[in-house]
């Protein structure tokens, strides 16, 4: 481990302290700004609810006022001085009780018929307000909302309008509400609240310098809209400098320094509510965090230096012990691997020894059976000839005797056929391959296992049709493979109530398939890929060495064929052999089934 010099350590520590302090300051600034943004957003939400609640108080006032019979009479008889006078007095009382600045009734042309300020010098009566958006919206949609400066009084207000129709005479009731009391307390040392209308002009604010100024540079055509609606009467809002430089600005400069700006839309009127707050607390929190981080980093650095020195000394003492322990561990692991390898080798040797012993026993049994077959075949042939001579002599005239002699001759011929198969089966294969008729090999194999099938009460089904398939193999070894498959099938169905073993032979697309199918319990899916491995067996311990299928597969693959095990339809196991078909029996002639 490399140990830094004291000077290099402190230089590195100072660099890391500066980096850590800068990172901590950045995090502190981010968190402080996030807290400030949350506080401003909550203030915006509260202010938005306050404005909406104030407007909501007067939302139904125009429609409710239109239900007054005196107002309806003024609409019906607009030229009646008495009806107009009653309407004026009714509107004055309604404005006084509701808190609205003014209430006035417009006819279908936009001219004021009656007003709550009918006795003042700035009375609305006779003035035409058809240019106002609240009148046009009420006539088109039934109601309207608009904020602007009154062209008659010069006082700002929020206009709410509602339309009715009496005796085919349309009329619009307008309520003017003063929202300026809401801005009391919007300005303090920590920031400013402001509201801009749908034209982008500030009309409510805690900063008098912002009032009636565009929030940001007006887009093309917006000035014409403001002029057409006379939203701010004769006030020069268009000529005044905007508050912000762009619509996406998030910071601005106040008297107290840089400030953070947050916005919220009031979608019902397309108003923009915004609030600002100085960023000084955020910067102060950042610098305090940077200072604390530097002090903490230097203190931790001193502790780390002390710790590293002590750790280095302890590491020097422990290094030798660790090295020794590592060597001991590696040596122990190597010894364990050697022991395990020796155990596996001994187990493999025992298995191979047992297999060789069993193979020698089977080879000895084969030689013994060949000798026995040779010794008994001649007496049996003589017996069959004697019985044939007895029949030919004509002396055995009793039908019962001749029948019994024929039956005995039949049994002797069957024994002789079995002996011929055994002699052929026990004969050593020369290793040469030649054309072999598949059906003949199948019948020989079936005859060899016939006694075993009879003991199990199973009849092996095999009824070939059509031409005999010919393949190039060694006949003796092919019969050995078929006998092994048949014995396995008989073992599988032993004890079954309806045991059945079926042998089929088919040929298609130049391939000959031999299949041995049983209806036994089958081989589990998890073991079907392992049953052809050497020394693997599904039979009870001691019944099999697990070499039959492995040897059979080797023989078949030597012939250029394949051996596969599958689940039989309906249950059981299907063992199939596939070989390339010959076009004849070696002479070019197709062999025909017997």
C-alpha positions as MATLAB code, in Angstrom:
seq = 'XXXXXXXXXXXXXXXXXXXXXXXXXXXXXXXXXXXXXXXXXXXXXXXXXXXXXXXXXXXXXXXXXXXXXXXXXXXXXXXXXXXXXXXXXXXXXXXXXXXXXXXXXXXXXXXXXXXXXXXXXXXXXXXXXXXXXXXXXXXXXXXXXXXXXXXXXXXXXXXXXXXXXXXXXXXXXXXXXXXXXXXXXXXXXXXXXXXXXXXXXXXXXXXXXXXXXXXXXXXXXXXXXXXXXXXXXXXXXXXXXXXXXXXXXXXXXXXXXXXXXXXXXXXXXXXXXXXXXXXXXXXXXXXXXXXXXXXXXXXXXXXXXXXXXXXXXXXXXXXXXXXXXXXXXXXXXXXXXXXXXXXXXXXXXXXXXXXXXXXXXXXXXXXXXXXXXXXXXXXXXXXXXXXXXXXXXXXXXXXXXXXXXXXXXXXXXXXXXXXXXXXXXXXXXXXXXXXXXXXXXXXXXXXXXXXXXXXXXXXXXXXXXXXXXXXXXXXXXXXXXXXXXXXXXXXXXXXXXXXXXXXXXXXXXXXXXXXXXXXXXXXXXXXXXXXXXXXXXXXXXXXXXXXXXXXXXXXXXXXXXXXXXXXXXXXXXXXXXXXXXXXXXXXXXXXXXX';
ca = [
       0.000    0.000    0.000;
       1.450    3.386   -1.007;
       1.818    5.860    1.889;
       1.600    9.541    0.983;
       3.978   12.067    2.498;
       2.509   14.434    5.068;
       2.632   17.382    2.660;
       1.053   15.420   -0.204;
      -1.631   14.117    2.147;
      -2.636   17.592    3.296;
      -2.623   18.919   -0.266;
      -4.858   16.058   -1.334;
      -7.033   16.588    1.730;
      -7.402   20.288    0.925;
      -8.406   19.446   -2.665;
     -10.938   16.861   -1.519;
     -12.281   19.270    1.105;
     -12.838   21.941   -1.527;
     -14.565   19.441   -3.843;
     -16.726   18.102   -1.004;
     -17.596   21.602    0.175;
     -18.548   22.638   -3.360;
     -20.701   19.543   -3.716;
     -22.343   20.080   -0.330;
     -22.935   23.737   -1.158;
     -24.546   22.772   -4.445;
     -26.808   20.265   -2.709;
     -27.700   22.794   -0.003;
     -28.474   25.418   -2.644;
     -30.640   22.953   -4.554;
     -32.536   21.876   -1.435;
     -32.985   25.438   -0.184;
     -34.251   26.519   -3.598;
     -36.644   23.551   -3.663;
     -37.983   24.557   -0.226;
     -38.392   28.157   -1.412;
     -40.186   26.959   -4.576;
     -42.555   24.839   -2.488;
     -43.291   27.799   -0.213;
     -43.976   30.065   -3.180;
     -46.153   27.419   -4.865;
     -48.229   27.083   -1.688;
     -48.595   30.864   -1.561;
     -49.695   30.866   -5.216;
     -52.275   28.133   -4.570;
     -53.653   30.002   -1.544;
     -53.840   33.293   -3.463;
     -55.514   31.574   -6.424;
     -58.180   30.119   -4.127;
     -58.691   33.531   -2.512;
     -59.198   35.250   -5.880;
     -61.541   32.521   -7.118;
     -63.535   32.635   -3.873;
     -63.912   36.415   -4.147;
     -65.131   36.132   -7.745;
     -67.386   33.197   -6.873;
     -69.248   35.426   -4.363;
     -70.516   37.558   -7.237;
     -70.855   34.908   -9.982;
     -74.634   34.517   -9.579;
     -75.330   38.233   -8.877;
     -76.105   39.310  -12.507;
     -78.435   36.365  -13.147;
     -80.113   36.792   -9.749;
     -80.632   40.510  -10.319;
     -82.352   39.773  -13.629;
     -85.082   37.932  -11.702;
     -86.189   41.161   -9.975;
     -89.622   42.196  -11.393;
     -88.522   45.842  -11.558;
     -85.558   44.907  -13.731;
     -87.755   42.772  -15.968;
     -90.249   45.661  -16.241;
     -87.447   47.984  -17.370;
     -86.506   45.466  -20.078;
     -90.135   45.216  -21.195;
     -90.774   49.008  -21.204;
     -87.353   50.574  -21.813;
     -88.976   53.973  -22.610;
     -90.982   54.141  -19.394;
     -89.390   56.639  -17.021;
     -91.182   55.079  -14.073;
     -89.956   51.573  -14.915;
     -86.384   52.806  -15.446;
     -86.487   54.746  -12.169;
     -87.644   51.669  -10.238;
     -84.881   49.655  -11.892;
     -82.224   52.253  -10.964;
     -83.243   52.210   -7.324;
     -83.387   48.410   -7.269;
     -79.866   48.174   -8.733;
     -78.500   50.707   -6.231;
     -79.882   48.714   -3.286;
     -78.607   45.415   -4.783;
     -75.091   46.858   -5.232;
     -75.119   48.228   -1.682;
     -76.193   44.931   -0.100;
     -73.996   42.639   -2.255;
     -70.792   44.688   -2.055;
     -70.494   45.081   -5.831;
     -69.030   48.343   -7.116;
     -71.746   48.820   -9.728;
     -74.690   47.047  -11.342;
     -76.090   48.144  -14.706;
     -78.511   46.853  -17.349;
     -77.663   46.863  -21.079;
     -80.119   46.481  -23.921;
     -79.483   44.359  -26.996;
     -77.376   47.132  -28.574;
     -75.095   47.413  -25.543;
     -76.531   50.726  -24.295;
     -77.063   51.098  -20.525;
     -80.788   51.370  -19.648;
     -80.403   51.473  -15.848;
     -77.477   51.607  -13.411;
     -76.784   51.617   -9.705;
     -74.819   54.918  -10.095;
     -77.666   56.676  -11.878;
     -77.445   59.689   -9.512;
     -73.667   60.275   -9.970;
     -71.965   62.394  -12.573;
     -70.272   59.258  -13.986;
     -73.585   57.437  -14.494;
     -73.477   54.553  -16.998;
     -76.987   55.331  -18.318;
     -76.906   56.086  -22.019;
     -73.329   54.851  -22.527;
     -72.752   52.081  -25.048;
     -70.550   49.131  -24.053;
     -71.027   46.878  -27.042;
     -67.241   46.885  -27.595;
     -66.622   45.184  -24.257;
     -65.878   41.403  -24.388;
     -68.203   40.727  -21.458;
     -71.171   42.072  -23.509;
     -70.271   40.114  -26.642;
     -69.714   36.895  -24.656;
     -73.021   37.300  -22.791;
     -74.951   37.835  -26.023;
     -73.252   34.838  -27.675;
     -72.864   32.397  -24.779;
     -75.219   33.631  -22.052;
     -72.522   34.919  -19.681;
     -69.205   36.753  -19.738;
     -66.192   37.634  -17.573;
     -63.674   40.430  -18.126;
     -61.255   42.578  -16.143;
     -60.531   46.117  -17.238;
     -60.519   49.809  -16.389;
     -63.895   51.528  -16.704;
     -64.124   53.892  -19.677;
     -66.716   55.973  -17.836;
     -65.443   56.040  -14.268;
     -61.752   55.301  -14.902;
     -61.898   52.768  -12.038;
     -60.688   49.187  -12.605;
     -62.927   46.248  -11.894;
     -63.924   42.708  -12.724;
     -67.046   42.587  -14.894;
     -69.494   39.658  -14.656;
     -72.370   39.572  -17.158;
     -75.483   37.459  -17.671;
     -77.986   37.506  -20.550;
     -81.766   37.122  -20.454;
     -84.622   37.578  -22.937;
     -88.092   38.916  -22.047;
     -90.792   39.199  -24.676;
     -88.181   38.722  -27.409;
     -86.136   41.585  -25.955;
     -82.536   40.468  -25.104;
     -80.821   42.241  -22.213;
     -77.539   41.874  -20.322;
     -76.998   42.522  -16.601;
     -73.420   43.497  -15.623;
     -71.897   43.439  -12.126;
     -68.619   45.297  -11.590;
     -66.484   44.019   -8.690;
     -63.460   45.815   -7.255;
     -60.635   43.272   -6.664;
     -58.049   45.816   -5.461;
     -58.620   45.074   -1.742;
     -57.162   41.603   -2.421;
     -53.706   43.044   -3.133;
     -53.357   44.557    0.319;
     -50.369   42.833    1.915;
     -49.089   41.384   -1.365;
     -45.891   43.429   -1.107;
     -43.337   42.977    1.654;
     -39.581   42.847    2.026;
     -39.458   39.228    0.848;
     -41.146   39.435   -2.556;
     -44.104   40.478   -4.663;
     -47.403   38.946   -5.811;
     -48.993   39.976   -9.103;
     -51.803   38.958  -11.491;
     -51.725   39.488  -15.275;
     -54.841   39.277  -17.458;
     -55.301   37.256  -20.636;
     -53.600   40.070  -22.600;
     -50.484   39.699  -20.431;
     -50.931   43.049  -18.585;
     -50.442   43.237  -14.808;
     -53.640   44.559  -13.173;
     -53.198   43.453   -9.530;
     -49.817   43.661   -7.808;
     -48.075   44.482   -4.583;
     -45.450   46.493   -6.458;
     -46.876   49.812   -7.763;
     -44.135   49.937  -10.401;
     -45.542   46.770  -12.038;
     -49.166   47.968  -12.228;
     -50.562   48.256  -15.782;
     -47.318   47.082  -17.380;
     -47.008   44.150  -19.813;
     -45.716   41.080  -18.053;
     -43.380   40.326  -20.980;
     -43.013   41.721  -24.511;
     -46.424   41.614  -26.176;
     -46.687   39.306  -29.220;
     -47.732   40.666  -32.569;
     -51.429   41.607  -32.679;
     -51.912   41.700  -28.904;
     -51.756   45.509  -28.732;
     -54.583   45.740  -31.279;
     -56.753   43.435  -29.139;
     -56.159   45.584  -26.057;
     -57.050   48.750  -27.973;
     -60.191   47.212  -29.486;
     -61.469   46.055  -26.089;
     -60.413   49.380  -24.448;
     -59.383   47.130  -21.557;
     -57.400   49.869  -19.834;
     -59.242   52.917  -21.142;
     -56.747   55.691  -21.796;
     -53.865   54.186  -19.751;
     -50.682   53.803  -21.894;
     -50.080   50.129  -21.060;
     -48.828   49.318  -24.556;
     -46.024   51.873  -24.441;
     -44.736   50.839  -21.017;
     -41.696   48.547  -20.644;
     -42.459   44.894  -19.810;
     -41.739   43.494  -16.359;
     -39.925   40.393  -17.674;
     -37.590   39.975  -20.610;
     -39.149   36.664  -21.801;
     -42.109   34.397  -21.122;
     -39.924   31.617  -19.620;
     -37.909   33.832  -17.254;
     -37.514   32.332  -13.756;
     -35.346   35.016  -12.091;
     -35.599   38.766  -11.799;
     -33.880   41.611   -9.958;
     -35.592   43.333   -7.060;
     -34.404   46.070   -4.750;
     -33.398   43.366   -2.247;
     -31.329   41.539   -4.881;
     -31.908   38.551   -7.214;
     -35.304   36.907   -6.752;
     -36.918   33.619   -7.745;
     -40.079   33.858   -9.850;
     -42.883   31.249   -9.861;
     -46.089   31.231  -11.930;
     -49.483   29.576  -11.863;
     -52.290   29.801  -14.411;
     -55.906   30.623  -13.497;
     -57.433   28.781  -16.463;
     -60.981   30.086  -16.121;
     -59.960   33.642  -17.041;
     -56.549   32.799  -18.612;
     -54.893   34.883  -15.922;
     -51.273   34.440  -14.847;
     -50.620   34.537  -11.115;
     -46.966   35.042  -10.183;
     -44.934   35.517   -7.061;
     -41.301   36.409   -6.412;
     -39.017   35.994   -3.426;
     -35.364   36.993   -2.850;
     -32.729   34.296   -3.361;
     -30.560   35.686   -0.572;
     -31.616   32.985    1.952;
     -30.712   30.299   -0.596;
     -27.270   31.786   -1.189;
     -26.756   32.222    2.556;
     -27.620   28.568    3.193;
     -25.205   27.526    0.447;
     -22.249   29.470    1.892;
     -22.966   28.307    5.441;
     -22.997   24.718    4.191;
     -19.742   25.218    2.279;
     -18.039   26.578    5.427;
     -19.348   23.751    7.589;
     -18.290   21.194    4.977;
     -14.746   22.599    4.816;
     -14.319   22.486    8.600;
     -15.785   18.995    8.775;
     -13.615   17.738    5.918;
     -10.422   19.058    7.508;
     -11.321   17.516   10.872;
     -12.136   14.200    9.227;
      -8.874   14.405    7.283;
      -6.884   14.639   10.481;
      -8.727   11.637   11.871;
      -8.161    9.732    8.635;
      -4.425   10.473    8.724;
      -4.174    9.091   12.249;
      -6.269    6.073   11.328;
      -4.202    5.313    8.213;
      -0.950    5.418   10.130;
      -2.222    2.985   12.744;
      -3.767    0.795   10.078;
      -0.495    0.639    8.178;
       1.343   -0.521   11.266;
      -1.234   -3.204   12.037;
      -1.266   -4.307    8.394;
       2.492   -4.861    8.462;
       2.082   -7.190   11.456;
      -0.801   -9.084    9.946;
       0.558   -9.421    6.414;
       2.799  -12.360    7.218;
       0.030  -14.146    9.117;
      -2.371  -13.574    6.245;
       0.161  -14.887    3.737;
       0.747  -18.011    5.826;
      -2.989  -18.597    6.252;
      -3.480  -18.168    2.508;
      -0.844  -20.793    1.741;
      -2.326  -23.201    4.284;
      -5.798  -22.672    2.811;
      -4.581  -23.289   -0.742;
      -2.714  -26.431    0.284;
      -5.714  -27.732    2.220;
      -7.971  -27.118   -0.795;
      -5.492  -28.931   -3.061;
      -5.391  -31.910   -0.674;
      -9.195  -32.009   -0.555;
      -9.330  -32.024   -4.367;
      -6.789  -34.856   -4.499;
      -8.789  -36.856   -1.941;
     -12.027  -36.320   -3.844;
     -10.387  -37.235   -7.151;
      -8.982  -40.431   -5.593;
     -12.421  -41.349   -4.251;
     -14.004  -40.884   -7.672;
     -11.236  -42.928   -9.320;
     -11.678  -45.785   -6.822;
     -15.460  -45.744   -7.381;
     -14.968  -45.848  -11.175;
     -12.481  -48.730  -10.839;
     -14.894  -50.750   -8.674;
     -17.703  -50.165  -11.183;
     -15.446  -51.176  -14.089;
     -14.254  -54.283  -12.224;
     -17.843  -55.364  -11.496;
     -18.763  -54.782  -15.139;
     -15.816  -56.863  -16.370;
     -16.655  -59.687  -13.982;
     -20.250  -59.695  -15.183;
     -19.124  -59.554  -18.817;
     -16.838  -62.530  -18.271;
     -19.699  -64.425  -16.669;
     -21.935  -63.664  -19.635;
     -19.193  -64.639  -22.083;
     -18.661  -67.918  -20.229;
     -22.411  -68.506  -20.207;
     -22.486  -67.860  -23.965;
     -19.693  -70.371  -24.625;
     -21.401  -72.909  -22.388;
     -24.754  -72.413  -24.110;
     -23.071  -72.840  -27.526;
     -21.565  -76.125  -26.398;
     -24.903  -77.318  -24.961;
     -26.687  -76.341  -28.156;
     -24.154  -78.326  -30.191;
     -24.525  -81.382  -27.956;
     -28.328  -81.515  -27.948;
     -28.936  -80.518  -31.570;
     -27.778  -83.927  -32.943;
     -29.902  -86.093  -30.566;
     -32.898  -83.902  -31.294;
     -32.338  -84.273  -35.042;
     -32.047  -88.027  -34.602;
     -35.273  -88.116  -32.569;
     -37.097  -86.150  -35.254;
     -35.763  -88.514  -37.960;
     -36.799  -91.580  -35.917;
     -40.324  -90.258  -35.462;
     -40.516  -89.471  -39.172;
     -39.361  -93.008  -39.984;
     -41.993  -94.423  -37.654;
     -44.686  -92.603  -39.550;
     -43.299  -93.575  -42.918;
     -43.143  -97.268  -41.972;
     -46.944  -97.337  -41.881;
     -47.055  -99.432  -38.739;
     -48.500  -96.673  -36.629;
     -52.054  -96.879  -37.885;
     -53.826  -95.598  -34.803;
     -54.911  -91.984  -35.453;
     -54.241  -90.997  -31.841;
     -50.670  -92.306  -32.111;
     -49.969  -90.552  -35.413;
     -51.369  -87.306  -34.036;
     -49.167  -87.509  -30.968;
     -46.109  -88.324  -33.134;
     -46.806  -85.275  -35.371;
     -47.148  -83.072  -32.315;
     -43.860  -84.377  -30.898;
     -42.131  -83.770  -34.239;
     -43.542  -80.203  -34.234;
     -42.112  -79.561  -30.761;
     -38.732  -81.000  -31.801;
     -38.646  -78.788  -34.931;
     -39.448  -75.758  -32.790;
     -36.583  -76.647  -30.438;
     -34.267  -77.066  -33.423;
     -35.272  -73.611  -34.793;
     -34.578  -72.048  -31.410;
     -31.210  -73.863  -31.271;
     -30.323  -72.524  -34.742;
     -31.136  -68.990  -33.575;
     -29.043  -69.476  -30.437;
     -26.134  -70.807  -32.479;
     -26.357  -67.797  -34.774;
     -26.736  -65.411  -31.829;
     -23.774  -66.834  -29.941;
     -21.544  -66.858  -33.041;
     -18.957  -64.021  -33.053;
     -19.737  -61.389  -35.667;
     -17.027  -60.977  -38.277;
     -17.462  -57.185  -38.200;
     -18.254  -56.932  -41.912;
     -21.473  -55.269  -43.022;
     -23.764  -56.521  -45.726;
     -27.339  -56.431  -46.959;
     -29.742  -57.782  -44.322;
     -33.476  -58.300  -44.687;
     -35.029  -56.479  -41.730;
     -38.008  -58.848  -41.365;
     -35.787  -61.932  -41.110;
     -33.711  -60.347  -38.347;
     -36.906  -59.299  -36.548;
     -38.359  -62.818  -36.688;
     -35.121  -64.321  -35.386;
     -35.109  -61.873  -32.457;
     -38.805  -62.517  -31.716;
     -38.201  -66.284  -31.766;
     -35.298  -65.896  -29.303;
     -37.433  -63.994  -26.758;
     -40.572  -66.066  -27.389;
     -40.079  -68.244  -24.237;
     -39.623  -65.103  -22.136;
     -42.774  -63.600  -23.716;
     -44.736  -66.799  -23.093;
     -43.740  -66.792  -19.412;
     -44.937  -63.176  -19.148;
     -48.191  -63.976  -20.946;
     -47.424  -61.492  -23.723;
     -47.818  -62.060  -27.433;
     -45.430  -59.937  -29.472;
     -47.387  -58.417  -32.369;
     -45.550  -58.306  -35.709;
     -47.371  -58.567  -39.048;
     -45.287  -57.027  -41.860;
     -46.836  -56.193  -45.207;
     -45.424  -55.232  -48.568;
     -41.834  -55.406  -49.661;
     -39.105  -56.304  -47.196;
     -36.773  -53.443  -46.298;
     -33.052  -54.139  -46.744;
     -30.307  -52.356  -44.813;
     -26.517  -52.702  -44.659;
     -25.605  -53.973  -41.169;
     -24.116  -56.937  -39.333;
     -26.990  -59.374  -38.874;
     -25.815  -60.969  -35.608;
     -25.202  -57.657  -33.885;
     -28.493  -56.229  -35.221;
     -30.314  -59.239  -33.708;
     -28.493  -58.612  -30.414;
     -29.819  -55.021  -30.400;
     -33.373  -56.175  -31.248;
     -33.301  -58.861  -28.537;
     -32.167  -56.250  -25.978;
     -35.014  -53.896  -26.950;
     -37.574  -56.732  -26.823;
     -36.354  -57.926  -23.410;
     -36.558  -54.353  -22.070;
     -40.119  -54.064  -23.400;
     -41.125  -57.408  -21.800;
     -39.585  -56.286  -18.489;
     -41.578  -53.022  -18.696;
     -44.980  -54.727  -19.191;
     -44.393  -57.529  -16.687;
     -47.345  -57.690  -14.296;
     -49.539  -55.410  -16.453;
     -53.207  -56.414  -16.751;
     -53.314  -55.900  -20.543;
     -49.635  -56.166  -21.418;
     -48.777  -55.590  -25.063;
     -45.553  -55.354  -27.066;
     -45.719  -54.310  -30.718;
     -42.985  -54.435  -33.380;
     -43.396  -52.346  -36.534;
     -41.276  -51.835  -39.605;
     -41.799  -48.927  -42.021;
     -39.920  -47.229  -44.825;
     -40.246  -43.655  -46.051;
     -38.001  -41.149  -47.830;
     -35.138  -43.660  -48.029;
     -35.213  -44.361  -44.266;
     -36.146  -47.661  -42.599;
     -37.633  -47.385  -39.111;
     -37.916  -50.326  -36.705;
     -40.013  -49.584  -33.607;
     -40.563  -51.633  -30.449;
     -43.486  -50.225  -28.435;
     -44.797  -51.307  -25.035;
     -47.662  -50.097  -22.870;
     -45.698  -50.176  -19.626;
     -45.377  -47.323  -17.115;
     -42.866  -45.519  -19.343;
     -39.633  -43.720  -18.481;
     -39.835  -40.451  -16.465;
     -39.134  -37.358  -18.569;
     -36.302  -36.377  -16.229;
     -34.499  -39.706  -16.902;
     -35.189  -40.358  -20.592;
     -32.029  -38.496  -21.635;
     -29.873  -40.539  -19.223;
     -31.046  -44.122  -19.770;
     -28.526  -44.706  -22.568;
     -25.597  -43.590  -20.412;
     -23.193  -46.403  -19.369;
     -23.994  -48.010  -15.977;
     -27.313  -46.159  -15.658;
     -30.395  -48.304  -15.074;
     -33.983  -47.703  -13.955;
     -34.318  -51.305  -12.729;
     -33.952  -52.356   -9.106;
     -30.437  -52.575   -7.705;
     -28.583  -55.687   -8.869;
     -30.964  -56.531  -11.730;
     -29.009  -54.731  -14.447;
     -25.581  -53.225  -15.058;
     -27.080  -50.418  -17.161;
     -24.955  -51.320  -20.227;
     -27.567  -52.816  -22.606;
     -28.899  -49.614  -24.157;
     -25.458  -47.986  -24.160;
     -23.938  -50.925  -26.079;
     -26.963  -51.107  -28.387;
     -26.635  -47.433  -29.277;
     -22.923  -47.903  -30.012;
     -23.700  -50.850  -32.343;
     -26.461  -48.913  -34.166;
     -24.294  -45.815  -34.606;
     -21.492  -48.061  -35.960;
     -24.003  -49.178  -38.628;
     -24.689  -45.494  -39.455;
     -28.113  -45.548  -37.825;
     -29.693  -43.978  -34.734;
     -31.461  -45.253  -31.603;
     -34.077  -43.061  -29.907;
     -36.416  -43.473  -26.941;
     -39.734  -41.616  -26.805;
     -42.995  -41.713  -24.899;
     -45.469  -43.952  -26.714;
     -48.926  -42.605  -27.632;
     -51.288  -43.575  -24.826;
     -48.435  -44.281  -22.394;
     -45.441  -46.580  -22.327;
     -42.140  -46.409  -24.218;
     -41.314  -46.466  -27.931;
     -37.751  -47.463  -28.923;
     -37.029  -46.714  -32.571;
     -34.094  -47.640  -34.860;
     -33.475  -45.732  -38.096;
     -31.218  -46.897  -40.952;
     -30.654  -45.868  -44.534;
     -32.567  -48.218  -46.868;
     -30.871  -50.153  -49.676;
     -32.555  -50.324  -53.054;
     -32.177  -54.108  -53.046;
     -30.734  -57.059  -51.211;
     -27.266  -56.475  -52.624;
     -28.086  -57.824  -56.049;
     -30.390  -55.000  -57.044;
     -33.590  -57.092  -56.533;
     -36.225  -55.996  -54.028;
     -37.024  -58.623  -51.345;
     -40.689  -59.505  -50.833;
     -42.204  -60.415  -47.440;
     -42.771  -64.089  -46.820;
];
